Amino acid sequence: MATTHWELYDAIVIGAGIQGCFTAYHFTKNKRKVLLLEQFFLPHSRGSSHGHSRITRRAYPQDFYTKMMEECYEIWAQLENESGTKLYRQTGLLILGRKEEAEFRTTQDNLSKHGVEHKYFNWEEMKRRFPNIQLPPGHGGIWESSGGVLCADKALKALQDLIRQLGGVIHDGEKVTEIKPGFPVTVTTTTRTYQAKSLVITAGPWTNQLLLPLGIQLPLQTLRINVCYWKEKVPGSYGENFPCFVVVFPDLIPHHIYGLPAGEYPGLVKICYHYGNKADPDERDCPSASPDVADVRILSGFVRDCLPGLQPQPAIMECCMYTNQTLHFPLPSHAL
């Protein structure tokens, strides 16, 4: 039976992934009394923010993302400084595709518009500069020098440590069972009941489960993503000096492919398909659920044809959850 905790918080944040941690961090930075709730014990690999690495970049076809990323880089640098932890490694980023494709062209235009350093390499230049990438004829690459790798798990820990140092409270292993709107809002978990002036839900795949008893459903789609790692044939060939990349081949592949240099696992390159299968987050790893590997077949074909220095079958497969919006209005969604 849940006991009542009578302290009134300025805000309760539900979900301690990267969105929830940053939300709680900014509350504490602004001298607000905040409680961050997480249903699983930290750290965990059940949601969308776990693992070692994520791509960060300014190269987007959406203008507002490219514009927004200037401030994002500043915030990451601020977090590194406050936590004393290196979180970002600049590797450079390649957007691979055909210059004639609308998304490829729009991405380049956005970089130019916002003054982001970049270059276009045609097929011959790509072959000369990146001999371990073999593109189809007529394809090239946009080079964005500021792209790189963020250390996802270190970022979560840095934020959680700072939240506590700044006076915030984190309770993990407490699943929310009831939300009662009002002033104050009342949140009941498996162990306690809390009250706050405001509530922020950053629960990713579990968002609509929390909102259903309130008669609210958001246009969200949860996807199970296969996270694949591919072994180098020659150790180091796709390592420290290899860039991150995003593949935009709409005439050949329906969704993006993205990759990061070897580092998370020695000698293994992280290459994933930017789409997956609809999934209940509570049944993601159910033994009876046979995962669809159509995406892995697409990845295998890409690796075989374009990255000949890698074994064309994944050496390790893990999984992650995406929460995507299904309507075009500004809801937060999991991104690279």
HUQUIGI-V475286 format. One record per backbone hydrogen bond with DSSP energy under -1.0 kcal/mol. NH is the residue of the N-H (numbers start at 1). CO is the residue of the C=O. Records with the same first field share a line. If there is no record, write none. Layout:
NH->CO ; CO
This chain:
3->191
5->193
9->195
10->33
11->33
12->198
13->35
14->200
15->37
21->17
22->18
23->19
24->20
25->21
26->22
27->23
28->24
29->25
30->26
31->28
32->27
35->11
36->169
37->13
38->171
54->150
56->148
60->58
66->62
67->63
68->64
69->65
72->68
73->69
74->70
75->71
76->72
77->73
78->74
79->75
80->76
81->77
82->78
83->79
84->80
89->149
91->147
92->147
93->144
94->244
95->142
96->246
97->140
101->98
105->101
106->102
107->103
108->104
109->105
110->106
111->107
112->108
113->109
114->110
115->112
116->111
119->143
121->141
126->122
127->123
128->124
129->125
130->126
133->130
134->306
139->136
140->97
141->121
142->95
143->119
144->93
147->144
148->56
149->89
150->54
151->87
152->52 ; 150
153->51
155->151
156->152
157->153
158->154
159->155
160->156
161->157
162->158
163->159
164->160
165->161
166->162
167->164
168->163
169->34
171->36
173->40
174->38
177->188
178->188
180->186
185->196
186->180
187->194
188->178
189->192
190->175
193->3
194->187
196->185
197->9
200->12
202->14
206->203
207->204
210->206
211->207
212->208
214->211
215->212
216->211
220->218
221->324
223->322
224->277
225->320
227->318
229->316
230->269
232->267
233->309
237->234
239->236
242->239
244->92
245->259
246->94
247->257
248->96
252->249
253->249
257->247
258->272
259->245
260->270
262->238
268->265
269->230
270->260
271->228
272->258
274->256
275->273
277->224
279->222
283->280
286->283
289->286
297->293
298->294
299->295
300->296
301->297
302->298
303->299
304->300
305->301
306->302
307->303
310->307
311->231
315->229
316->229
318->227
320->225
321->47
322->223
324->221
326->219
329->327
331->329
334->323
